[in-house]
Amino acid sequence: MMISVSGWAILTTMKFLKIIYSQLKTTDQNSGNAAKVQMGLALISSNACGWVAAYNAFRTLEMPSAPAYIVRYLENNNCLIVDGVFGVNPAIYDFMFGPTFSPTTIYATEGRNLDKLAQESDTVILTYFNEGYNGAHYINLHWDSDAKQYIAYNARQAKFDSIYDYLFDYGFTFISMTTLTDKRNKPVLI
């Protein structure tokens, strides 16, 4: 299901001026403008995290994109799982952000150092199963090298030293991580 003409008209008039932190807070995804967005068959307050993580990643990369265009991109590229009821397929981030942001999505942690990969990138979209495998969640985060910690753009607004610790402390199970590195205006070494 795609955004209807009336849905598109409503969505393009909504204002989102900053990072969206939570689908549970009244000012954000649950009852603010983000909650009024529809993606596929589902109301966004229950499945917004996929497009919100992309929206927040674009903002942290200083290339803001309107939610209307993100949702339309996800719908037009068959990225919705069960027509949006279960959110989006994380593989889409490789296409949505490339090649400008050199996206790389990994799906297994074995032999990989998530922290090293995340710290070498400009921003990250992390996907995990909630505790007890009760749904999945997407968040945008980035490494603050001055403070030596990650800043997560989600309801917890967590700050933590290690992705592994974050997942373990909350009982989350890793699904995927997409690293994004801004390639605009950076010199190419020959």
C-alpha positions in Angstrom: 0.0 0.0 0.0 1.3 3.4 -0.9 0.7 6.8 0.6 -2.6 8.0 -0.7 -2.9 11.4 -2.4 -4.6 12.8 0.7 -2.0 11.1 3.0 0.8 12.6 0.9 -0.7 16.1 1.1 -1.0 15.8 4.9 2.5 14.4 5.3 4.2 17.1 3.3 2.7 19.8 5.4 4.0 18.4 8.7 6.9 20.1 10.3 9.8 18.1 11.8 12.6 20.5 12.8 14.8 18.3 14.9 15.8 14.8 15.9 12.8 12.6 16.7 13.6 10.7 19.9 10.7 8.5 20.9 7.5 6.8 19.6 6.3 6.8 23.2 6.5 10.5 24.1 3.7 12.9 23.3 5.9 15.3 21.5 7.4 12.7 19.1 6.2 9.5 17.4 3.3 8.5 19.6 1.0 11.5 19.4 3.0 14.3 17.8 3.3 14.8 14.0 5.2 11.6 13.6 2.3 9.5 15.0 0.0 10.9 12.3 2.1 9.5 9.5 1.0 6.3 7.9 3.4 3.9 6.3 1.8 0.9 4.5 -1.1 -0.5 6.4 0.1 0.5 9.9 -0.1 3.6 11.9 3.3 5.0 12.5 3.2 5.1 16.3 3.6 1.3 16.2 6.1 1.0 13.4 7.9 4.3 13.0 11.3 3.4 14.2 12.6 2.3 10.7 11.8 5.6 9.0 12.6 7.6 12.1 16.1 6.0 12.4 16.7 7.0 8.7 15.3 10.5 9.3 17.6 11.0 12.3 20.6 9.6 10.4 20.0 12.1 7.6 19.9 14.9 10.3 23.1 13.7 12.0 24.7 13.7 8.6 23.6 17.3 8.1 21.4 16.4 5.1 17.9 16.6 6.5 15.2 14.8 4.5 11.5 15.2 5.0 9.7 12.2 6.5 7.3 12.2 3.5 10.1 11.4 1.1 11.6 8.7 3.4 8.2 7.0 3.8 7.5 7.2 0.1 11.0 5.8 -0.7 10.4 2.8 1.6 7.0 2.1 0.1 8.0 2.6 -3.5 11.0 0.2 -3.1 9.1 -2.7 -1.5 10.9 -2.3 1.8 8.0 -2.8 4.1 7.7 -6.1 6.0 4.0 -7.3 5.8 3.0 -4.0 4.3 4.6 -2.0 7.1 2.9 -3.9 10.0 6.4 -5.2 11.0 8.3 -2.1 9.9 11.0 -2.1 7.2 13.7 -4.3 5.9 17.1 -3.1 7.2 18.7 -4.0 3.8 17.1 -0.9 2.3 19.5 1.5 4.1 22.3 0.4 1.8 20.4 1.8 -1.1 18.7 4.7 0.6 22.0 6.2 1.7 24.4 5.1 -1.0 26.8 6.0 -2.5 27.0 9.5 -0.8 27.2 8.0 2.6 29.1 4.8 1.8 26.6 2.5 3.7 27.6 -1.0 4.9 25.1 -3.2 6.6 26.3 -6.2 8.6 24.0 -9.0 9.9 26.4 -11.1 12.1 28.7 -10.0 14.9 31.0 -13.0 14.7 34.5 -11.9 13.9 33.4 -8.2 13.8 34.1 -5.4 16.1 30.8 -3.4 16.1 32.4 -0.6 18.2 35.4 -0.2 15.9 33.1 -0.1 12.8 30.7 2.4 14.4 33.4 4.6 15.7 35.0 4.8 12.3 31.7 6.0 10.7 29.8 9.2 11.0 26.6 7.7 12.2 25.0 4.3 12.6 21.5 2.6 12.3 21.4 -0.3 14.8 18.6 -2.9 14.6 17.8 -5.3 17.3 15.1 -7.6 18.8 13.6 -6.3 22.0 13.9 -8.3 25.2 12.1 -11.6 24.8 12.0 -11.1 21.0 8.9 -9.0 21.5 9.3 -7.0 18.3 12.3 -5.3 16.8 13.6 -1.8 17.0 15.8 0.6 14.9 17.8 3.4 16.4 20.2 6.0 15.1 23.4 6.6 17.1 26.8 8.1 16.7 30.1 8.1 18.5 31.0 11.3 20.3 34.8 11.1 20.2 35.2 14.0 22.7 33.0 12.4 25.3 34.2 8.8 24.4 30.6 7.5 24.3 27.7 6.8 21.9 24.7 9.0 21.8 21.5 7.2 20.9 18.6 9.0 19.3 15.7 7.1 20.9 13.4 7.2 23.8 16.1 6.4 26.3 18.4 9.1 24.8 21.1 6.7 26.1 24.7 7.4 26.3 27.0 4.4 26.5 30.5 3.2 25.9 29.9 0.0 24.0 27.3 -1.2 21.6 27.7 -4.7 23.1 27.0 -3.4 26.6 24.0 -1.4 25.4 22.5 -4.6 23.8 23.3 -6.8 26.8 22.2 -4.3 29.5 18.7 -4.0 28.0 18.4 -7.7 26.9 18.4 -6.8 23.2 19.5 -9.2 20.5 21.5 -7.9 17.5 19.9 -8.0 14.0 22.0 -5.6 11.9 24.0 -2.5 11.9 24.4 0.0 9.0 27.4 2.3 9.2 27.2 5.6 7.3 30.2 7.7 6.4 29.8 11.0 4.6 31.8 11.1 1.4 30.7 14.6 0.3 33.6 17.1 -0.1 36.2 14.8 1.3 39.5 14.7 -0.6 40.3 11.5 -2.5 43.9 10.3 -1.9 45.6 9.0 -5.0 
